[in-house]
Amino acid sequence: MLFQVGGQGSRPTFFEMAAAQQLPASLRAALTYSLGVFALRRPFLHRLLDYEHESFALLMLVLETHSLRTTDASFAESLYGLRRRPANVALNIHASSLSPDSDNPPPNSALQRRQKVLSVVFLVVLPYLKSKLHSVYNRESEARLQATLWGDDQNEGFDSTLSFEEDSPLSRGALDSDANASLRERLRKRLQKIVGFCYPWLHATTEGLQFAYQLLYLLDATGYYSLALHALGVQVCRATGQEMMDTSSRISKIRSRERERLRGPQWLKTLQGALLSCMYTVLDYAQTGLIAAVFFFKMMEWWYQSAEERMSAPTVYPPPPPPPPPKLAKEGIPLPSDRTICPLCSQKRANPSVVTVSGFVFCYACIFKYITQYKRCPVTLIPATVEQIRRLFHDV
């Protein structure tokens, strides 16, 4: 499967390299999401989610090893039609990319065995270790936050219980097992604290170096996209048409040799050949299948997320009707026919203010003096205080 993203010559563009680098992370997110969805109906899949780092590392180990063995490229790089070449060979290819016979690669352009093994280490082992360190750092951060919020009472209770049990008549074996368990727990906590202190610096250093290499690669100041490629002495080039044909023929020769090595009776050879054919089919279509799975599950995530948002959207109800007006008291002050007149002074309202318990409007000076003296609304005789007087800045 080959995607060309543009550009000229054998040197890949920055966007090709960035897309190839981000593909494993996107693939991992899609696989984790799909397993989480399937685990809702098949609970035994939660075991895979419990060992998420190990499961994905094993999958990438198979894919990367097969890809480097057959195409001299990582799984993501082979998807974009890229190949890994030793630095001196890559420079020769780039220098002769404009010549008419540029489709003929120089001899001995394949990766050495040491470079393939170290490529697997940089592509699988180191990312796995970094993901484990990241999970340990997250747990340490959560534990530190809980200790900050709730204190360390649990550890104190554990110590007091241990000292109490030492005075009680327990067997020596039980005490030794408890001491060993507490020692392992202290070592584990100390290791988590060391990781919690060192991991941010390690992460910042690696990310800074990665950013520096990417910036230099973007500015065409170096041919190495990452520190790992520089350490391996490997550069990434575009695969030519001749290289694609050579790769196909090399895969056919490798598989033919593997079939010739089969030993045993005829039925066993037939069974082993069928298993090899199935394995070859799975590996050949692994790229297409995994990329299709990424798009499929991303689409399903969008679909179910939209449905959940529609179901969980709050219902908009109409505003409630206003409460009925309070009843006028027979002993209260009557209301004037003109609504702009204050009921207390029978004059045009000045500084209109409302009594919140009844809703009637008066002059501020009149209602303040009245409520201070009688502690009630003058119209409805409902108890009120001066704190329930509100000034109005738009009188109608």
Contacts in CASP RR format, 6 or more apart in sequence:
PFRMAT RR
TARGET T0000
AUTHOR 0000-0000-0000
METHOD contacts of the structure
MODEL  1
MLFQVGGQGSRPTFFEMAAAQQLPASLRAALTYSLGVFALRRPFLHRLLD
YEHESFALLMLVLETHSLRTTDASFAESLYGLRRRPANVALNIHASSLSP
DSDNPPPNSALQRRQKVLSVVFLVVLPYLKSKLHSVYNRESEARLQATLW
GDDQNEGFDSTLSFEEDSPLSRGALDSDANASLRERLRKRLQKIVGFCYP
WLHATTEGLQFAYQLLYLLDATGYYSLALHALGVQVCRATGQEMMDTSSR
ISKIRSRERERLRGPQWLKTLQGALLSCMYTVLDYAQTGLIAAVFFFKMM
EWWYQSAEERMSAPTVYPPPPPPPPPKLAKEGIPLPSDRTICPLCSQKRA
NPSVVTVSGFVFCYACIFKYITQYKRCPVTLIPATVEQIRRLFHDV
1 79 0 8 1.000
1 287 0 8 1.000
1 288 0 8 1.000
1 291 0 8 1.000
2 79 0 8 1.000
2 80 0 8 1.000
2 81 0 8 1.000
2 239 0 8 1.000
2 244 0 8 1.000
3 79 0 8 1.000
3 80 0 8 1.000
3 81 0 8 1.000
4 80 0 8 1.000
4 81 0 8 1.000
4 238 0 8 1.000
5 13 0 8 1.000
5 15 0 8 1.000
5 16 0 8 1.000
5 19 0 8 1.000
5 80 0 8 1.000
6 13 0 8 1.000
6 16 0 8 1.000
7 13 0 8 1.000
9 94 0 8 1.000
9 97 0 8 1.000
9 98 0 8 1.000
9 238 0 8 1.000
10 90 0 8 1.000
10 93 0 8 1.000
10 94 0 8 1.000
10 97 0 8 1.000
10 102 0 8 1.000
10 237 0 8 1.000
10 238 0 8 1.000
10 240 0 8 1.000
11 94 0 8 1.000
11 97 0 8 1.000
11 223 0 8 1.000
11 237 0 8 1.000
11 238 0 8 1.000
12 80 0 8 1.000
12 82 0 8 1.000
12 236 0 8 1.000
12 237 0 8 1.000
12 238 0 8 1.000
14 214 0 8 1.000
14 217 0 8 1.000
14 218 0 8 1.000
16 80 0 8 1.000
16 82 0 8 1.000
17 82 0 8 1.000
17 217 0 8 1.000
17 225 0 8 1.000
17 236 0 8 1.000
18 214 0 8 1.000
19 76 0 8 1.000
19 80 0 8 1.000
20 74 0 8 1.000
20 76 0 8 1.000
20 77 0 8 1.000
20 79 0 8 1.000
20 80 0 8 1.000
20 82 0 8 1.000
21 76 0 8 1.000
21 225 0 8 1.000
21 226 0 8 1.000
23 75 0 8 1.000
23 76 0 8 1.000
23 79 0 8 1.000
24 60 0 8 1.000
24 75 0 8 1.000
24 76 0 8 1.000
24 127 0 8 1.000
26 294 0 8 1.000
27 290 0 8 1.000
27 294 0 8 1.000
28 56 0 8 1.000
30 293 0 8 1.000
30 294 0 8 1.000
30 297 0 8 1.000
30 298 0 8 1.000
31 56 0 8 1.000
31 59 0 8 1.000
31 293 0 8 1.000
32 49 0 8 1.000
32 52 0 8 1.000
32 56 0 8 1.000
33 297 0 8 1.000
33 301 0 8 1.000
34 293 0 8 1.000
34 297 0 8 1.000
35 45 0 8 1.000
35 48 0 8 1.000
35 49 0 8 1.000
36 45 0 8 1.000
36 49 0 8 1.000
37 297 0 8 1.000
37 300 0 8 1.000
38 45 0 8 1.000
39 45 0 8 1.000
39 46 0 8 1.000
39 48 0 8 1.000
39 49 0 8 1.000
48 55 0 8 1.000
53 128 0 8 1.000
53 131 0 8 1.000
53 132 0 8 1.000
53 135 0 8 1.000
54 128 0 8 1.000
57 124 0 8 1.000
57 125 0 8 1.000
57 127 0 8 1.000
57 128 0 8 1.000
60 75 0 8 1.000
60 123 0 8 1.000
60 124 0 8 1.000
60 127 0 8 1.000
61 120 0 8 1.000
61 124 0 8 1.000
63 75 0 8 1.000
63 286 0 8 1.000
64 74 0 8 1.000
64 75 0 8 1.000
64 119 0 8 1.000
64 120 0 8 1.000
64 123 0 8 1.000
64 124 0 8 1.000
65 120 0 8 1.000
66 283 0 8 1.000
66 286 0 8 1.000
67 73 0 8 1.000
67 74 0 8 1.000
67 75 0 8 1.000
67 77 0 8 1.000
67 78 0 8 1.000
68 74 0 8 1.000
68 84 0 8 1.000
68 111 0 8 1.000
68 116 0 8 1.000
68 119 0 8 1.000
68 120 0 8 1.000
69 116 0 8 1.000
69 254 0 8 1.000
70 247 0 8 1.000
70 250 0 8 1.000
70 251 0 8 1.000
70 254 0 8 1.000
71 78 0 8 1.000
71 83 0 8 1.000
71 239 0 8 1.000
71 247 0 8 1.000
72 83 0 8 1.000
72 84 0 8 1.000
72 85 0 8 1.000
72 110 0 8 1.000
72 111 0 8 1.000
72 116 0 8 1.000
72 247 0 8 1.000
73 81 0 8 1.000
73 82 0 8 1.000
73 83 0 8 1.000
73 84 0 8 1.000
73 236 0 8 1.000
73 239 0 8 1.000
74 84 0 8 1.000
74 119 0 8 1.000
74 123 0 8 1.000
75 286 0 8 1.000
75 287 0 8 1.000
77 83 0 8 1.000
77 84 0 8 1.000
77 236 0 8 1.000
78 287 0 8 1.000
79 287 0 8 1.000
79 291 0 8 1.000
81 238 0 8 1.000
81 239 0 8 1.000
82 236 0 8 1.000
82 237 0 8 1.000
82 238 0 8 1.000
82 239 0 8 1.000
83 236 0 8 1.000
83 237 0 8 1.000
83 238 0 8 1.000
83 239 0 8 1.000
83 243 0 8 1.000
84 111 0 8 1.000
84 115 0 8 1.000
84 119 0 8 1.000
84 229 0 8 1.000
84 234 0 8 1.000
84 235 0 8 1.000
84 236 0 8 1.000
84 237 0 8 1.000
85 93 0 8 1.000
85 109 0 8 1.000
85 111 0 8 1.000
85 234 0 8 1.000
85 235 0 8 1.000
85 236 0 8 1.000
85 237 0 8 1.000
86 109 0 8 1.000
86 111 0 8 1.000
86 112 0 8 1.000
86 115 0 8 1.000
86 233 0 8 1.000
86 234 0 8 1.000
86 235 0 8 1.000
87 233 0 8 1.000
87 234 0 8 1.000
87 235 0 8 1.000
89 105 0 8 1.000
89 106 0 8 1.000
89 108 0 8 1.000
89 109 0 8 1.000
90 223 0 8 1.000
90 234 0 8 1.000
90 235 0 8 1.000
90 236 0 8 1.000
90 237 0 8 1.000
91 235 0 8 1.000
92 106 0 8 1.000
93 102 0 8 1.000
93 105 0 8 1.000
93 106 0 8 1.000
93 109 0 8 1.000
93 237 0 8 1.000
94 237 0 8 1.000
96 102 0 8 1.000
96 106 0 8 1.000
102 240 0 8 1.000
103 240 0 8 1.000
103 241 0 8 1.000
103 242 0 8 1.000
104 242 0 8 1.000
105 240 0 8 1.000
105 242 0 8 1.000
105 243 0 8 1.000
105 246 0 8 1.000
111 119 0 8 1.000
111 234 0 8 1.000
115 232 0 8 1.000
115 233 0 8 1.000
115 234 0 8 1.000
118 231 0 8 1.000
118 232 0 8 1.000
119 232 0 8 1.000
119 234 0 8 1.000
122 228 0 8 1.000
122 231 0 8 1.000
122 232 0 8 1.000
126 228 0 8 1.000
130 203 0 8 1.000
130 206 0 8 1.000
133 195 0 8 1.000
133 199 0 8 1.000
133 202 0 8 1.000
134 199 0 8 1.000
134 203 0 8 1.000
136 191 0 8 1.000
136 192 0 8 1.000
136 195 0 8 1.000
136 196 0 8 1.000
136 199 0 8 1.000
137 195 0 8 1.000
137 196 0 8 1.000
137 199 0 8 1.000
137 200 0 8 1.000
139 192 0 8 1.000
140 192 0 8 1.000
140 193 0 8 1.000
140 195 0 8 1.000
140 196 0 8 1.000
141 196 0 8 1.000
143 192 0 8 1.000
162 178 0 8 1.000
162 182 0 8 1.000
165 175 0 8 1.000
165 178 0 8 1.000
166 175 0 8 1.000
206 227 0 8 1.000
209 227 0 8 1.000
210 226 0 8 1.000
210 227 0 8 1.000
213 222 0 8 1.000
213 224 0 8 1.000
213 225 0 8 1.000
213 226 0 8 1.000
213 227 0 8 1.000
213 230 0 8 1.000
214 225 0 8 1.000
214 226 0 8 1.000
216 222 0 8 1.000
217 223 0 8 1.000
217 224 0 8 1.000
217 225 0 8 1.000
222 230 0 8 1.000
223 235 0 8 1.000
224 230 0 8 1.000
224 233 0 8 1.000
224 235 0 8 1.000
225 236 0 8 1.000
229 235 0 8 1.000
229 236 0 8 1.000
239 247 0 8 1.000
255 276 0 8 1.000
255 280 0 8 1.000
258 276 0 8 1.000
259 273 0 8 1.000
259 276 0 8 1.000
262 268 0 8 1.000
262 269 0 8 1.000
262 272 0 8 1.000
262 273 0 8 1.000
263 269 0 8 1.000
326 357 0 8 1.000
326 358 0 8 1.000
326 359 0 8 1.000
326 380 0 8 1.000
326 382 0 8 1.000
327 380 0 8 1.000
328 334 0 8 1.000
328 335 0 8 1.000
328 379 0 8 1.000
328 380 0 8 1.000
329 379 0 8 1.000
329 380 0 8 1.000
329 381 0 8 1.000
331 381 0 8 1.000
332 378 0 8 1.000
332 379 0 8 1.000
332 380 0 8 1.000
332 381 0 8 1.000
333 343 0 8 1.000
333 344 0 8 1.000
333 378 0 8 1.000
333 379 0 8 1.000
334 343 0 8 1.000
335 343 0 8 1.000
335 360 0 8 1.000
335 379 0 8 1.000
336 343 0 8 1.000
336 346 0 8 1.000
339 396 0 8 1.000
340 348 0 8 1.000
340 349 0 8 1.000
340 395 0 8 1.000
341 347 0 8 1.000
341 348 0 8 1.000
341 349 0 8 1.000
342 348 0 8 1.000
342 349 0 8 1.000
342 350 0 8 1.000
342 361 0 8 1.000
342 362 0 8 1.000
342 363 0 8 1.000
342 366 0 8 1.000
343 360 0 8 1.000
343 362 0 8 1.000
343 378 0 8 1.000
343 379 0 8 1.000
344 362 0 8 1.000
344 363 0 8 1.000
344 366 0 8 1.000
344 367 0 8 1.000
344 370 0 8 1.000
344 378 0 8 1.000
345 363 0 8 1.000
345 366 0 8 1.000
347 363 0 8 1.000
349 361 0 8 1.000
349 362 0 8 1.000
349 363 0 8 1.000
349 395 0 8 1.000
350 363 0 8 1.000
350 364 0 8 1.000
350 365 0 8 1.000
351 363 0 8 1.000
351 364 0 8 1.000
351 365 0 8 1.000
351 391 0 8 1.000
352 361 0 8 1.000
352 362 0 8 1.000
352 363 0 8 1.000
352 364 0 8 1.000
352 391 0 8 1.000
352 392 0 8 1.000
352 395 0 8 1.000
353 361 0 8 1.000
353 362 0 8 1.000
353 363 0 8 1.000
353 364 0 8 1.000
353 367 0 8 1.000
353 368 0 8 1.000
353 389 0 8 1.000
353 390 0 8 1.000
353 391 0 8 1.000
353 392 0 8 1.000
354 360 0 8 1.000
354 361 0 8 1.000
354 362 0 8 1.000
354 389 0 8 1.000
354 390 0 8 1.000
354 392 0 8 1.000
355 362 0 8 1.000
355 367 0 8 1.000
355 371 0 8 1.000
355 377 0 8 1.000
355 384 0 8 1.000
355 388 0 8 1.000
355 389 0 8 1.000
356 384 0 8 1.000
356 388 0 8 1.000
356 389 0 8 1.000
356 390 0 8 1.000
357 377 0 8 1.000
357 380 0 8 1.000
357 382 0 8 1.000
357 383 0 8 1.000
357 384 0 8 1.000
357 388 0 8 1.000
358 377 0 8 1.000
358 379 0 8 1.000
358 380 0 8 1.000
358 382 0 8 1.000
358 384 0 8 1.000
360 377 0 8 1.000
360 379 0 8 1.000
360 380 0 8 1.000
361 392 0 8 1.000
361 395 0 8 1.000
362 370 0 8 1.000
362 378 0 8 1.000
364 389 0 8 1.000
364 391 0 8 1.000
367 378 0 8 1.000
367 389 0 8 1.000
368 386 0 8 1.000
368 389 0 8 1.000
370 378 0 8 1.000
371 377 0 8 1.000
371 384 0 8 1.000
371 385 0 8 1.000
371 386 0 8 1.000
371 388 0 8 1.000
371 389 0 8 1.000
372 386 0 8 1.000
375 383 0 8 1.000
375 384 0 8 1.000
375 385 0 8 1.000
376 382 0 8 1.000
376 383 0 8 1.000
376 384 0 8 1.000
377 384 0 8 1.000
END
